[in-house]
Amino acid sequence: MRTRIIVLLAVLALLGAPMLFAGGGAEAEEDELEIFSWWTAGGEADGLEAMFEVYEERMPGIEIINAAVAGGAGTDAQAVLATRLQGGDPPDSFQVHAGQTLLDTYVAPGLMEPVTFLYDEHGWREVMPEGLIDLISVDGEIYSVPAGIHRSNVLWYNQAIFDEHGLSAPVTLEDAFEAAEVLANAGVTPIALGDTNTWPATHVFESLLLATLGPDGYSGLWTGATPWNHDGVYEALTVMDEMLEYVNSDHAALTWDEATGYVADGTAAMTIMGDWAQGFFTAEGLEPEVDYGWAPSPGTEGSFLLVSDTFGLPRGAPHRDNAVAWLEVVGSREGQDAFNPLKGSIPPRTDADRSLYDSYLRSAMDDFETNAIAPSVAHGAAANEAWADDVNSVMSFFVSERDVDAAVRNLVNTAAEHL
């Protein structure tokens, strides 16, 4: 495959460094397609490459420019993308989470073309859940194509460590702390965390909020139905404060995948991370139910905290026809079945070939059909980008200072600014 990889640091764009993309300056070549994402680690990069291969089969002769910006949850990538869009230099298509980040940050300012015509032409409304389509729609138009669905609220554990210490997957928060105490007494780091990018702290916090408030109470935080000074918010922060006693001491220096690597290699026993961690384990050659196990994050059984990766069509895309062909691959059964088993996500299409997916992903498909669905804030579904950034800041301060009352006050003030 003729794929050029451009991995950029967000700070270069923010400092005004010259952009290295196809659209910046020189006239774009017609035989190119620039895809912008933050998929550079483990299974996510493998999954993206698999979807590129499907595209090349359909569109031979088109050179794919993989303009990936490293950094989980897209924090750095979104900063680079904002600079490009403001400068009139859009990529042909870019990754964006379904929900308020898409609708508020990109659709409301008029930066996206609707892609409703693709749903009509290919019958996608019949094979993708209505609730998911609602997250990417406004005023009767659909603005992106989902590539995969992730579950945020998953606890992963090293199977050998759990077997050695006679532990089973914790169901409740109490179970989790009992297991953590056993592991700590045995000299094993109980919980891996890598929050150098700040969002993983919010990621853990949203699972704890889901545990203490339930799916309806949690979802109400983002609509004003649940106040941010609710007892469940205090409880979630108190639990997180206790949990921080059991995490690796170098958590502030690690990324999410480095922390997940601690579970993979036995340095730590557990981590709370979305099921892109499963793609990481797959890329490391580990087997589900042999090398690692999983469960809903403690206290959240029966709930599915939704993250969906989608791609859209920016206005002014330099190679619009090539971008439309890309979106057709993203929405196709072939494209989704190539991408998701490697990425560690489940396909939005309900007609996917289940035989291609491992035991974890099949279990996630089943849970998605039956569980209560709630939107992730750490990954752009529950709140717009500005509100999510503010929550990240509050949680970063909390991890450093461990002050529950101050965190609640900050969360209340932040919600007042955005509701």
C-alpha positions, 0 to 999 in steps of 0.5 A, spaced: 500 500 500 502 506 498 500 510 504 504 516 507 504 517 514 504 524 517 504 524 525 504 531 528 505 534 534 499 538 536 504 544 539 507 545 532 500 547 530 498 551 536 505 555 535 504 556 528 509 551 525 508 550 517 503 545 516 505 538 512 499 536 509 497 535 502 492 541 502 497 546 505 499 551 500 500 547 494 495 545 489 492 538 492 493 532 487 487 529 485 489 522 486 490 523 494 485 522 500 487 525 506 484 521 512 485 525 519 485 521 526 488 520 532 489 512 531 497 511 532 497 505 537 496 498 537 490 495 534 487 502 532 492 503 527 492 496 525 484 497 524 485 503 520 490 500 516 485 494 514 480 499 512 485 503 508 486 496 504 479 495 503 479 502 500 485 501 495 481 495 493 475 499 491 479 505 489 486 503 486 491 508 484 489 513 490 494 515 495 492 515 502 495 520 506 494 517 513 495 524 517 494 521 524 496 525 530 498 521 536 494 521 543 488 517 546 481 520 546 484 525 540 486 531 545 492 533 541 489 531 534 483 536 535 487 542 537 491 540 530 484 539 527 481 546 529 487 550 527 487 547 520 479 548 519 480 555 522 485 556 516 481 553 511 485 547 510 481 541 511 483 534 510 478 530 506 475 526 512 476 526 519 475 522 525 470 525 530 466 522 536 459 521 535 455 526 540 455 533 542 463 534 540 460 532 532 454 536 533 456 542 537 464 543 535 463 541 527 456 541 525 453 548 528 459 552 525 457 549 518 464 546 518 461 539 515 457 537 509 451 532 511 452 525 508 444 523 509 445 521 501 449 516 503 444 513 508 439 513 503 443 510 497 446 504 501 440 503 506 444 504 512 438 506 516 436 499 516 442 496 518 444 501 524 441 503 530 436 509 530 439 511 537 446 511 534 444 515 528 440 520 532 447 522 536 450 524 529 443 528 526 440 534 527 434 538 523 433 531 519 440 531 516 446 526 518 453 528 519 457 522 519 458 515 518 460 511 524 466 506 524 465 502 530 462 502 537 466 502 543 464 501 551 468 505 556 466 502 562 470 496 562 475 493 567 480 489 564 485 484 568 491 480 568 488 473 568 494 469 571 495 474 576 487 473 578 488 466 578 495 466 582 491 470 588 484 466 587 481 472 585 474 473 580 472 479 576 469 484 581 462 486 580 461 491 585 465 497 588 466 493 594 469 487 590 474 491 587 477 494 593 477 487 596 481 485 590 485 491 590 487 490 598 489 482 596 493 484 591 497 490 594 498 486 600 502 481 595 506 486 592 502 487 586 500 494 583 492 493 583 490 498 578 494 501 572 493 508 570 496 512 565 493 520 565 499 524 562 494 526 557 489 528 563 482 524 559 484 517 562 482 520 569 475 523 567 475 516 563 475 512 570 471 518 573 465 517 568 465 509 570 464 511 577 459 516 576 455 511 572 456 506 578 454 511 583 448 514 579 446 509 575 445 510 567 439 515 568 442 519 573 449 519 570 445 522 563 442 527 567 448 530 569 449 533 562 442 535 561 441 539 568 436 533 570 441 531 575 445 536 579 452 536 580 452 536 587 448 530 588 450 525 593 452 520 587 457 525 585 460 526 592 461 518 592 464 517 586 469 522 587 470 519 594 471 512 591 476 515 586 480 518 591 480 511 595 482 508 588 488 512 587 491 509 593 492 503 589 494 505 582 502 505 579 506 511 582 508 513 575 501 514 573 502 521 571 508 519 566 504 514 562 499 514 556 493 510 556 496 504 552 502 504 556 498 503 563 494 498 559 501 495 557 502 494 565 496 489 565 499 485 559 505 484 562 503 483 569 506 489 572 499 491 574 493 487 575 487 491 573 485 497 569 479 501 567 479 503 560 475 502 554 475 496 549 480 499 545 484 496 550 482 489 547 485 491 540 491 493 544 491 486 547 490 483 540 496 487 537 500 484 543 498 477 541 494 476 547 488 471 548 482 473 551 480 469 557 487 466 557 491 472 558 486 477 560 479 477 562 474 483 563 468 485 566 463 491 566 467 496 571 465 495 578 458 497 579 456 498 572 453 491 570 447 492 565 449 499 563 453 500 556 457 507 556 457 509 549 463 511 545 462 511 537 468 513 532 465 516 526 468 520 520 465 526 516 465 530 510 468 537 511 466 543 507 471 544 502 474 537 502 480 537 497 478 531 494 471 530 495 469 524 491 475 520 494 472 522 501 465 520 499 468 513 497 472 513 503 465 514 507 462 508 503 467 504 505 467 506 513 459 504 512 460 498 509 459 491 512 466 489 509 469 495 511 467 495 518 468 487 519 475 489 517 476 494 522 473 493 528 476 486 530 483 489 530 480 495 533 477 492 539 470 495 537 464 492 535 460 494 528 455 499 528 452 495 522 447 489 525 448 485 519 456 484 521 459 477 520 459 475 528 464 469 526 470 474 525 469 477 532 472 474 538 469 472 545 470 479 548 467 483 542 461 478 541 459 479 548 460 486 547 455 486 541 450 482 546 450 487 551 449 493 546 443 490 544 440 489 552 444 494 556 442 501 558 446 506 554 449 512 556 454 517 553 461 518 555 463 525 556 471 523 556 470 521 549 465 526 546 458 523 546 455 526 553 458 534 552 461 538 547 468 539 547 469 545 551 465 542 557 469 535 556 475 539 556 473 543 563 471 536 566 478 534 564 481 540 567 477 539 574 479 531 574 487 533 573 486 538 579 483 532 583 488 527 582 493 532 584 490 535 590 485 529 592 480 535 594 473 532 594 469 538 596 473 543 591 472 538 585 464 538 586 464 546 587 468 546 580 464 541 577 458 545 579 461 551 576 463 548 570 456 545 569 453 552 570 457 555 564 455 550 559 448 548 561 
